[in-house]
Amino acid sequence: MAKTIAPKQQFMFVGSAVLEARLDLRKTQRVELQKQLPCPLYWFQFPGGRKVFWNWELVQDYLINGDGPNHQRLVEQYLATLPNPAA
């Protein structure tokens, strides 16, 4: 019997306007969320740029499940998708 491997989680990034629209947030609520969640794990901004990009899956999971063990597993999955800087 062939072993099936679960597909890797795809982590999509969205801009602030999309995040606000999908979650029905006001700008002030998004700014508070940005203060709560660490950069660059949940969001990032290119140097000198104005646009903020959000890790949609992580933010959504955090808002639904909080910072519990299940969410930490998703964070670990995300970190595993990043290139190894030592390589």
Sequence and secondary structure as in RCSB ss.txt:
>XXXX:A:sequence
MAKTIAPKQQFMFVGSAVLEARLDLRKTQRVELQKQLPCPLYWFQFPGGRKVFWNWELVQDYLINGDGPNHQRLV
EQYLATLPNPAA
>XXXX:A:secstr
            EEEHHHHHHHHT  HHHHHHHHHHS TTTTEEE TT   EEEEHHHHHHHHHH SSHHHHHHH
HHHHHHS  TT 
